[in-house]
Amino acid sequence: MRFFSDNAAAAHPKVIEAIAASNRLDTAYDGDEWSQKLDGAFSELFEKEVRAFWVATGTAANCLGLAALCPPYRGIICHRDGHIEVDEAGAPGFFTGGAKLILLDGPGAKLTPELVTAGCEAIRNDVHQVQPAVISITNATEYGLVYRAAEVAALGDLARQRGLAFHMDGARFANALATTGESPADVTWRARVDVMSFGFTKNGGLNAEALILFRTDLADEIAVRRKRAGHLLSKGRVLASQILAMLEGGLWMDNARAANAAAQLLAQAAGDRLVYPVEANELFLKVSDPEADSLRSQGFDFYEWGPGQIRLVTSWDSDGGAVSKLAAAISAL
């Protein structure tokens, strides 16, 4: 009964069917009929003309986007616990050719205009210190907290005031929207986001992520950078078909709602053990070592997350029986 990561979830059957349907002769790279539909599908979703690029990993989606926004000699403002800092093995620096991550602190891995302002003002405006070029946020954050549209817009306004670009890591973007009910447009480009990664693998995809450009002028550069980074797959239709299958009929949101609902069942059982409010599909619980051992002895799998804490992650295909058993086991601790 595994609750350690939604990365390990199965691919949705409709995704597998879409891959099988695309497994036939067509134009190579991104000239196929599926890849050619992505711009239109995402433009409809976001209520704005966008450019969409498939890549195989979320790290590539994040860092290709950041590389187009940030020159090697500038900096990217992010939270100290942001994914691009703690889980991408220096990829932002690699893709950008040397840009620095400017790390800020804040509860639940969230940034606020006040935190960003203080961080910027702590940097001397001279040639001896790296000047910021981009603000990057993760929605939902590494601790499962969600940015509402107003929060994103406040950061977006600050970015514009300071001449900074704005990037969103949306690995769990679907889970965030499933919580708030806000529109994709309101939480992104209407809030001045320039570029985002749009997660599918954690939400029922097999190996497909999307890089969305609200600034379409970056498209030519992204096309070159994607090739140079080794992410221009010969059979790109396999990735594009997965993404289209997830978008069709709102499957991406249905999956996110299922994962979030499972998390809420566990949250109810956890009570005051919760370290953070449960706003997406991740839970962080205060659990002693003997209690963690007790849960594992009952067949539950999860990550330890610092002293006295564990992380539980639900997914679109979390087994209802396993969720109920875990909820009962937590209540019985």
SULRA-V533618 format. One record per residue. N is the residue number from 1. RES is the residue in one letter. SS is DSSP state (h for helix, s for strand, l for the rest). PHI is phi in whole degrees, -180 to 180 (* if undefined). Layout:
# SULRA-V533618
n:res:ss:phi
N:RES:SS:PHI
N:RES:SS:PHI
This chain:
# SULRA-V533618
n:res:ss:phi
1:M:l:*
2:R:s:-99
3:F:l:-132
4:F:l:-91
5:S:l:-169
6:D:h:-76
7:N:h:-62
8:A:h:-88
9:A:l:-65
10:A:l:-70
11:A:l:-76
12:H:l:-65
13:P:h:-54
14:K:h:-68
15:V:h:-69
16:I:h:-63
17:E:h:-61
18:A:h:-67
19:I:h:-62
20:A:h:-61
21:A:h:-67
22:S:h:-87
23:N:l:-84
24:R:l:-151
25:L:l:-61
26:D:l:-157
27:T:l:-63
28:A:l:-79
29:Y:l:60
30:D:l:-116
31:G:l:-93
32:D:l:-75
33:E:l:-67
34:W:l:-73
35:S:h:-62
36:Q:h:-70
37:K:h:-90
38:L:h:-65
39:D:h:-57
40:G:h:-67
41:A:h:-65
42:F:h:-75
43:S:h:-63
44:E:h:-66
45:L:h:-63
46:F:h:-93
47:E:l:60
48:K:l:-165
49:E:l:-67
50:V:l:-130
51:R:s:-115
52:A:s:-126
53:F:s:-126
54:W:s:-83
55:V:s:-143
56:A:l:-89
57:T:l:-138
58:G:h:-68
59:T:h:-60
60:A:h:-64
61:A:h:-61
62:N:h:-62
63:C:h:-80
64:L:h:-64
65:G:h:-63
66:L:h:-65
67:A:h:-64
68:A:h:-77
69:L:h:-102
70:C:l:-130
71:P:l:-72
72:P:l:-61
73:Y:l:-98
74:R:l:-115
75:G:s:-127
76:I:s:-118
77:I:s:-80
78:C:s:-151
79:H:s:-77
80:R:l:-60
81:D:l:-102
82:G:l:-66
83:H:h:-59
84:I:h:-67
85:E:h:-94
86:V:h:-95
87:D:l:-137
88:E:l:-126
89:A:l:53
90:G:l:79
91:A:h:-59
92:P:h:-57
93:G:h:-66
94:F:h:-66
95:F:h:-70
96:T:h:-83
97:G:l:84
98:G:l:132
99:A:l:-60
100:K:s:-95
101:L:s:-87
102:I:s:-101
103:L:s:-93
104:L:s:-121
105:D:l:-105
106:G:l:174
107:P:h:-59
108:G:h:65
109:A:h:67
110:K:l:-102
111:L:l:-99
112:T:l:-130
113:P:h:-56
114:E:h:-65
115:L:h:-65
116:V:h:-66
117:T:h:-60
118:A:h:-63
119:G:h:-64
120:C:h:-67
121:E:h:-72
122:A:l:-80
123:I:l:-98
124:R:l:-65
125:N:l:-87
126:D:l:-146
127:V:l:-75
128:H:l:-87
129:Q:l:-130
130:V:l:-70
131:Q:l:-93
132:P:s:-71
133:A:s:-125
134:V:s:-143
135:I:s:-105
136:S:s:-125
137:I:s:-124
138:T:s:-116
139:N:l:-134
140:A:l:-77
141:T:l:-72
142:E:l:-65
143:Y:l:-110
144:G:l:77
145:L:l:-93
146:V:l:-111
147:Y:l:-86
148:R:l:-78
149:A:h:-57
150:A:h:-64
151:E:h:-68
152:V:h:-64
153:A:h:-63
154:A:h:-64
155:L:h:-70
156:G:h:-64
157:D:h:-64
158:L:h:-63
159:A:h:-58
160:R:h:-66
161:Q:h:-61
162:R:l:-98
163:G:l:71
164:L:l:-105
165:A:s:-79
166:F:s:-137
167:H:s:-121
168:M:s:-123
169:D:s:-86
170:G:s:-110
171:A:l:-57
172:R:l:-119
173:F:h:-59
174:A:h:-62
175:N:h:-65
176:A:h:-64
177:L:h:-69
178:A:h:-63
179:T:h:-81
180:T:h:-86
181:G:l:74
182:E:l:-80
183:S:l:-80
184:P:l:-55
185:A:l:-66
186:D:l:-65
187:V:l:-91
188:T:l:-127
189:W:h:-68
190:R:h:-68
191:A:h:-98
192:R:l:76
193:V:l:-70
194:D:l:-91
195:V:s:-145
196:M:s:-145
197:S:s:-94
198:F:s:-117
199:G:l:-80
200:F:l:-126
201:T:h:-62
202:K:h:-71
203:N:h:-120
204:G:l:118
205:G:l:-79
206:L:l:-96
207:N:l:-156
208:A:l:-133
209:E:s:-130
210:A:s:-123
211:L:s:-106
212:I:s:-106
213:L:s:-108
214:F:l:-81
215:R:l:-94
216:T:h:-69
217:D:h:-67
218:L:h:-87
219:A:h:-62
220:D:h:-63
221:E:h:-67
222:I:h:-63
223:A:h:-59
224:V:h:-69
225:R:h:-64
226:R:h:-62
227:K:h:-63
228:R:h:-63
229:A:l:-83
230:G:l:82
231:H:l:-111
232:L:l:-92
233:L:l:-70
234:S:l:-61
235:K:l:-105
236:G:l:-61
237:R:h:-59
238:V:h:-65
239:L:h:-76
240:A:h:-62
241:S:h:-64
242:Q:h:-63
243:I:h:-63
244:L:h:-64
245:A:h:-64
246:M:h:-73
247:L:h:-73
248:E:h:-61
249:G:h:70
250:G:h:75
251:L:h:-58
252:W:h:-60
253:M:h:-79
254:D:h:-59
255:N:h:-64
256:A:h:-64
257:R:h:-63
258:A:h:-65
259:A:h:-64
260:N:h:-63
261:A:h:-64
262:A:h:-64
263:A:h:-64
264:Q:h:-66
265:L:h:-63
266:L:h:-71
267:A:h:-62
268:Q:h:-62
269:A:h:-74
270:A:h:-75
271:G:h:57
272:D:h:-79
273:R:h:-75
274:L:s:-66
275:V:l:-82
276:Y:l:-132
277:P:l:-59
278:V:l:-94
279:E:l:-115
280:A:l:-143
281:N:l:-123
282:E:s:-120
283:L:s:-129
284:F:s:-121
285:L:s:-118
286:K:s:-83
287:V:l:-142
288:S:l:-74
289:D:h:-59
290:P:h:-62
291:E:h:-68
292:A:h:-63
293:D:h:-63
294:S:h:-64
295:L:h:-64
296:R:h:-65
297:S:h:-65
298:Q:l:-91
299:G:l:101
300:F:l:-95
301:D:s:-117
302:F:l:-164
303:Y:s:-98
304:E:s:-75
305:W:l:-134
306:G:l:89
307:P:l:-60
308:G:l:73
309:Q:s:-133
310:I:s:-129
311:R:s:-115
312:L:s:-118
313:V:s:-129
314:T:l:-98
315:S:l:-140
316:W:l:-60
317:D:l:-109
318:S:l:-57
319:D:l:-70
320:G:h:-59
321:G:h:-66
322:A:h:-68
323:V:h:-63
324:S:h:-63
325:K:h:-65
326:L:h:-67
327:A:h:-59
328:A:h:-66
329:A:h:-67
330:I:h:-66
331:S:h:-61
332:A:l:-86
333:L:l:-63
